[in-house]
């Protein structure tokens, strides 16, 4: 199930299919918390779904530390990356990311263990 949730972090187009097949209640934490945040970010349609947006969403709700920090999101994204793409750098929306570099919420600091 980690790979399935991780896949929607790197390929948001799979969210409708995954949301139809998996309920958050069927997952254990931290997977359930991440999946719920992915669905919330997707439903808001204000930001692209990626590990950064989901991390900020979790942080704003006090849940980032509970899931294991950004290292958990990185591990999920890696688990969801198909083997053929595993050696490529993660392709997130760079324009969206660049616009937010200096705009992290107060107190948000990415884990030093995340790559």
WONOR-V178862 format. One record per pair of residues at least 12 apart in sequence whose C-alpha atoms are under 8 Angstrom apart, sorted by the first residue. I is the first residue (numbers start at 0). J is the second residue. Records with the same first field share a line. If there is no record, write none. Layout:
I = J  J
This chain:
1 = 30  75  78  79
2 = 75  76  78  79  80
3 = 17  79
4 = 17  30  34  75  79
5 = 72  74  75  76  77  78  79  80
6 = 75  76  78  79  80
7 = 79
8 = 37  48  49  50  75  76  79
9 = 49  76  79  80  89  90  91
11 = 48  49
14 = 38
18 = 38
23 = 35
28 = 66
29 = 65  66  67
30 = 66
32 = 62  66
33 = 53  57  66  72
36 = 53  56  57
37 = 53
40 = 52  53  56
46 = 95
47 = 92  95
49 = 91
50 = 69  72  73  76
51 = 96
54 = 68  69  72
55 = 103  104  107
58 = 107
59 = 104
68 = 109  110
69 = 109  110  113
70 = 110  112  113  114
73 = 113  114
